[in-house]
Amino acid sequence: QVHLTESGGGLVQAGDSLRLSCAASGFTFTNYAIGWFRQAPGKEREWLAAISYRGGNTDYASSVKGRFIISRDNAKNTAQLQMSSLKPEDTALYYCAADPSFGAFYNLRADYWGQGTQVTVSS
């Protein structure tokens, strides 16, 4: 059974940093690219960052480029999203997802999704 489990969310102040983790099981992690997404109340899901299956390629949405860093540890079947200089508009439910195709994330598609972890940034 496939599982993607996010952790590390919480309540922080504007300007703070936070590190999200995504633990994967039930599929061959190294065959999948990993993406991070978020969805705020009343808004559409937004793609944030993606990393290729070996970690050699990364890409970021303009809204987070320079502030967020995506990484993965294939030995531990985990992926991370390091977030810095957080803003109140970063408040959302954050999801990780897995897909064999890096490009799927741009269309908000993925084979597997986690349940999300809440990030709240106060001003």
Buried (B, 14 or more C-beta within 10 A) or exposed (E): EEEBBBEBBEEBEEEBEBEBBBBBEEBEBEEBBBBBBBBBEEEEBBBBBBBBBEBEEBBBBEBBEEBBBBBBEEEEBBBBBBBBEBEEEBBBBBBBBBBEEBEBBEEBBBEBBBEBBEBBBEE
